[in-house]
Amino acid sequence: MGLGGISLWQLLIVLLIVVLVFGTKKIRGMGKDLGGAVKGFRDAMNDAEKNPPKLADDSEDASFETEEKQNTGAKQ
């Protein structure tokens, strides 16, 4: 028995069918695209760890809310 009740022969048969349906070029291209996506994700995660994004200053939000309350109060 292999993975979850699937034997080695069953895995080989599935692999053979996938190769026959898609062809080696298409499988190689999909693998290359997937590898590039994973590499890009890792690079982005490493970049985010080195240079964390700067959060907006809360004092600007507080002043905006105060001005908004003053403006709505004056209209009523």
C-alpha positions in Angstrom: 0.0 0.0 0.0 1.1 3.5 -0.8 -0.4 6.8 0.0 -3.9 6.5 1.4 -4.5 3.1 -0.1 -3.2 3.9 -3.5 -0.5 1.5 -4.7 2.6 2.4 -6.7 1.2 0.8 -9.8 -2.0 3.0 -9.6 0.1 6.1 -9.3 2.2 5.1 -12.3 -0.9 4.5 -14.4 -2.3 7.9 -13.5 1.0 9.6 -14.3 1.1 7.8 -17.7 -2.5 9.0 -18.5 -1.7 12.5 -17.5 1.4 12.5 -19.7 -0.6 11.1 -22.6 -3.4 13.7 -22.2 -1.3 16.8 -21.7 2.1 15.9 -23.2 5.5 16.5 -21.7 5.9 20.1 -23.1 2.7 21.3 -21.5 3.5 19.6 -18.2 7.0 21.1 -18.2 5.5 24.6 -18.9 3.0 24.2 -16.1 5.7 23.2 -13.7 7.9 26.1 -14.8 5.0 28.5 -14.3 4.1 27.1 -10.9 7.8 27.3 -9.8 8.0 30.9 -10.9 4.9 31.7 -9.0 6.2 30.1 -5.8 9.6 31.9 -6.2 7.8 35.2 -6.7 5.7 34.6 -3.6 8.8 33.7 -1.5 10.6 36.8 -2.8 7.6 39.0 -1.8 7.4 37.4 1.6 11.2 38.0 2.2 10.9 41.6 1.0 8.0 42.2 3.3 10.0 40.8 6.3 13.0 43.0 5.4 10.9 46.2 4.7 7.6 46.0 6.5 4.9 48.2 5.1 4.4 51.5 6.8 1.0 52.0 8.4 -0.9 55.2 8.0 -0.5 57.7 10.8 -3.5 57.6 13.1 -3.4 61.3 13.8 -4.4 62.1 10.3 -7.5 59.9 10.6 -8.5 61.5 13.9 -8.3 65.0 12.5 -10.4 64.0 9.5 -13.1 62.5 11.8 -13.1 65.7 13.9 -13.5 67.9 10.8 -16.3 65.6 9.5 -18.2 65.9 12.8 -17.8 69.6 12.8 -19.1 69.9 9.2 -22.1 67.7 9.8 -22.9 69.6 13.0 -22.9 72.9 11.2 -25.3 71.7 8.5 -28.0 70.6 11.0 
